[in-house]
């Protein structure tokens, strides 16, 4: 995998670029909250994550430039579970999401020792649905007609990946990135 890429903690200096990304229509429209976020609410969100053991947010950096965000929620050390969300914020190109996921999943499973990682994906986010499958996530269910948006109800797909599946799949993902 690309050694010029890594995850690091988000700082207050990163908040402006993250808000810019988060408010882009192509990102915002695929989120549970699709409304534009004001600076004050963005600050409150960041402060609510600070020093909270159940949530982590990381900035994905590639070629010394911030490229995306990984967020973990509902980290439960007793049960070894967590939920994740992520996006590439800027300068998208083929393979960048895979690189972000490779670093994030290694961090989640190897450093945080999470046993099971869950994801919720809106049915209109076809790229994310396919991406989770590519990463080895298995669909565990569907919350039918869960969200009302744009005059229709949207289903939410539930996915999960276990640490032992990740350990089996990560070399395949790394090889695919280097050969792709």
Secondary structure, DSSP 8 states (H G I E B T S, - for coil): --TTEEEEE--GGGHHHHHHHHTSHHHHTTSS--S---HHHHHHHHHHHTT-TT-EEEEEEETTEEEEEEEEEEEETTTTEEEEEEEE-SS--TTHHHHHHHHHHHIIIIIS--SEEEEEEETT-HHHHHHHHHTT-EEEEEEEEEEEETTEEEEEEEEEEEHHHHHHHHHHHHHHHHH-
